Amino acid sequence: MTSKHKLGFIDSELENLKKQNLYRKLRYGVSEGSQITINKKKLLNLCSNDYLGIITTPIKISQLQSSSRLVSGNDESYKKLEGILAKHKSKENSIIYPTGYMANLGAVSTIAKKGDIILSDELNHASIIEACKLSGAKTIIYKHNNMFDLENKLKLKGKNKFVITEGIFSMDGDFSRIKEISELSEKQNTITIVDDAHGDFVVCNDGKGTPTYFNVEKKIDLYISSLSKGLGSFGGYIASKKNIIDLCINKSKSFIYTSALPSFLIQHSIKKFKSNREKQKRKLQKNTKQLMKGLKQIGFEINSTTHIIPLVIGNEKKSIEFGKFLMDNGVFVQPIRYPTVPKNQARLRISVTAWLSDKDIQRSLRIFEKSFRKFG
Ligand SMILES: Cc1ncc(COP(=O)(O)O)c(C=O)c1O
C-alpha cells in the first residue's frame, strides 16, 4: 500500500508557483552606495528603498536589548526618537515598532474591531491587508484612488468607520488622492489612516510626507510609516493622538509581544533624521526627473510622478526575462509579480535614490534603451 507523503502538498504548491512563473528565490548581494555586488558582479542598484542615501558616521553597536519595550528593552533614545517623530508628523505622540509591517498590524488591529468598517484602497500594501483581516472589522475594498467608489462605500453603516490608504503607492508610484479622501472622511465622520512608508522623509518640505504635501496633515488621524525606506535606517512607527498611542502601548500585540529594536538602530535613526536630508532630497528629485525624462524619451509608458517608477510588462515570464536582461547588462531591478501586484501586471519597479550619480543614470538609460527594443 502506498501512502502519500504528509508533506507532499508543499512540493505541489512549490511546483505550482514554478509553473505560473511566480516562484521566488533569494539572491545574495552586498550593497555599497549606488552599486550592488551579486555573484561577484557589480551592478547598478535600481531597486533600493534607501531613497535619500544619507551617509552618517557609524554608531557604536551597544549591548543588544534582551527584552520587549514594556519589560526592560527600553531606553532614553526611544523617548528621544519618538518625540522627534511626533513633532515631524505634528502629532501629540508616536511609538516605534520593530518594522513598518508590524506597525500596520499592531495599530490597525488595536483601534478597529468587529462591528467596525474599514475602507481600504485595492492597491494597499500586504501589511495593510493583513492588518485589516487581523482587526476583525469588515473590510471593504474601494477601487484604486476612485473617489466615486469611496464616497458610495462610505455611506455604509458601521460602529466606527475607518479609511486607510498609502500616501505614495509602493508598486505604482502614484500619490493617493489624499485631499479628497480626507474631505470625504470628514463629512462621514470617518477615521483617516495613512501609511506613508514611501513618502515619509522624501516628500514635501523637511520630508514631512504626503499629507503635508497636499496640505491635509491635520485631517489625518493616524500615520503609519517605516524608518527603513526614505530615512535609510530600520524600524516602523505610528504617530497620532496621545490616547491612540497609549492604547497601542497597552494592547498592540506586535508592540508588546516582541523584542525591542536594539538601541543603536534607534540612535542611527536619530542621526539620520538630524542629517542634511534636504540636500539629499534635492538630489533625489533631480535624479528622478532625469531618469523619468530619459525613460519617456526611450518610449516607455510612465504613469508615476514620484521616485518609484514601474515599467509595467504584464506577463510574469517576460518580466523575469526583462530583469535577467538588465542584470546581464549591469543593472539590477527586481521583477515584481503576483501577489505583490495583480496577476498579469508584472513589472520592473525602479526605485530612484540619491545615491545615483549623473553617470550612473546615463549608463542605466543606455541599457534601458537597449532593452526597450526587446521588451518595451
Ligand atoms: C506601504 C508599505 N507599508 C509598510 C511597509 C513595511 O515596512 P517595513 O519594511 O518597515 O516593514 C512597506 C514595505 O515595503 C510598504 O511598502
The ligand as an SDF file (V2000), in Angstrom:
LIG
                    3D

 16 16  0  0  0  0  0  0  0  0999 V2000
    3.2660   50.7780    2.0070 C   0  0  0  0  0  0  0  0  0  0  0  0
    4.1390   49.9560    2.9010 C   0  0  0  0  0  0  0  0  0  0  0  0
    3.8180   49.8700    4.1920 N   0  0  0  0  0  0  0  0  0  0  0  0
    4.5660   49.1610    5.0510 C   0  0  0  0  0  0  0  0  0  0  0  0
    5.7010   48.5020    4.6240 C   0  0  0  0  0  0  0  0  0  0  0  0
    6.5020   47.7150    5.6050 C   0  0  0  0  0  0  0  0  0  0  0  0
    7.5640   48.4780    6.0800 O   0  0  0  0  0  0  0  0  0  0  0  0
    8.8370   47.7590    6.6940 P   0  0  0  0  0  0  0  0  0  0  0  0
    9.7260   47.4090    5.5550 O   0  0  0  0  0  0  0  0  0  0  0  0
    9.4240   48.7770    7.6260 O   0  0  0  0  0  0  0  0  0  0  0  0
    8.3290   46.5610    7.4090 O   0  0  0  0  0  0  0  0  0  0  0  0
    6.0720   48.5660    3.2950 C   0  0  0  0  0  0  0  0  0  0  0  0
    7.2710   47.8580    2.8380 C   0  0  0  0  0  0  0  0  0  0  0  0
    7.5290   47.5610    1.7380 O   0  0  0  0  0  0  0  0  0  0  0  0
    5.2750   49.3060    2.4030 C   0  0  0  0  0  0  0  0  0  0  0  0
    5.5760   49.3800    1.1080 O   0  0  0  0  0  0  0  0  0  0  0  0
  1  2  1  0
  2  3  1  0
  2 15  2  0
  3  4  2  0
  4  5  1  0
  5  6  1  0
  5 12  2  0
  6  7  1  0
  7  8  1  0
  8  9  2  0
  8 10  1  0
  8 11  1  0
 12 13  1  0
 12 15  1  0
 13 14  2  0
 15 16  1  0
M  END
$$$$
